[in-house]
C-alpha cells in the first residue's frame, strides 16, 4: 500500500467556489472549462452534483460527488475521464486528505463495502470516507 497525506488549504461547497479560490489557468478554453464546472456542480443527473470541493497543497483541486457512494475526483479542466482502475479509500480528516493506498476493484461487492463504511455511525469521527476514482 502507498499511503499519503495531502493538506487541505480550503474547503468549498462547490467546484466553482474551489476553482475561484485556486485560480487555475483556464485560458486554453475558459468557456468550455466553465461549462464543465457548472455541469459537474449541478450534476449531469440532478441528484449527483458536487457535495464538497477542496483546494489542496499539492496544487490540485479535488471534489466529492454523490452517486450510489460518495466519490472523490481530481478536477482537470481539459482532460478529465474516469477509468476502470480500482477505487482507493480516502479519508477526509478536516485539515487533510488521507489516501490509504487500499484499493478495491470496481464491482458491486466493493461498492457495497464502501457504502457500508460511508453509512457507519463513526464515519465522521474517523474522517469521512470517500472512494477515489481516477
Secondary structure as UniProt FT lines:
FT   STRAND          4..12
FT   HELIX           15..22
FT   TURN            27..28
FT   HELIX           30..42
FT   HELIX           46..48
FT   STRAND          50..56
FT   TURN            57..58
FT   STRAND          61..66
FT   STRAND          70..74
FT   TURN            77..78
FT   STRAND          87..92
FT   STRAND          96..104
FT   HELIX           108..119
FT   TURN            121..125
FT   STRAND          128..132
//
